[in-house]
Amino acid sequence: MTEKEMIKISVEEFSRLQNYMMVAEKDSESYKRMKRRYIELKVILTASGINLTELDIIKE
């Protein structure tokens, strides 16, 4: 997998995950697990040089 492919997949997953987080109860176990993945994806994307200003709608 090329770096561009990895970034594309990560951006798509980040977007999809945020949509799920927006409809989940914040105190639920599901939300807590999603938030862990959300943080991982933020680290991956930031390390890849992606500006998350426009992409990050959760902002946690």
C-alpha positions in Angstrom: 0.0 0.0 0.0 1.4 3.4 -0.9 1.4 6.3 1.5 -1.3 8.1 -0.6 -3.5 5.1 -0.3 -3.0 4.8 3.4 -3.8 8.5 3.8 -6.9 8.2 1.7 -8.2 5.2 3.7 -7.4 7.0 7.0 -9.3 10.1 5.9 -12.3 8.1 4.9 -12.3 6.1 8.1 -11.8 9.3 10.2 -14.8 10.9 8.5 -17.0 7.8 8.8 -16.0 7.4 12.5 -16.9 10.9 13.3 -20.4 10.4 11.8 -20.9 7.4 14.1 -19.6 9.3 17.1 -22.1 12.1 16.5 -25.0 9.8 17.0 -23.6 7.7 19.8 -24.2 8.4 23.5 -21.0 9.9 24.9 -21.1 7.8 28.0 -21.5 4.5 26.1 -18.8 1.9 25.8 -19.1 2.1 22.1 -18.3 5.8 22.1 -15.3 5.3 24.3 -13.9 2.7 21.9 -14.7 5.0 18.9 -12.9 7.8 20.6 -9.8 5.7 21.1 -9.7 5.0 17.3 -10.5 8.7 16.6 -7.4 9.7 18.5 -5.3 7.1 16.7 -6.5 8.4 13.4 -5.8 11.9 14.4 -2.2 11.0 15.2 -1.7 9.1 11.9 -3.2 11.9 9.8 -1.3 14.6 11.7 2.0 12.7 11.3 1.2 12.3 7.6 1.0 16.1 7.3 -2.8 16.3 7.0 -4.3 19.5 8.3 -7.4 18.4 10.3 -8.9 21.8 10.7 -11.6 21.2 8.1 -11.9 17.4 8.7 -12.3 17.3 12.4 -15.9 18.0 13.3 -15.8 16.4 16.7 -12.8 18.5 17.9 -12.1 16.4 21.1 
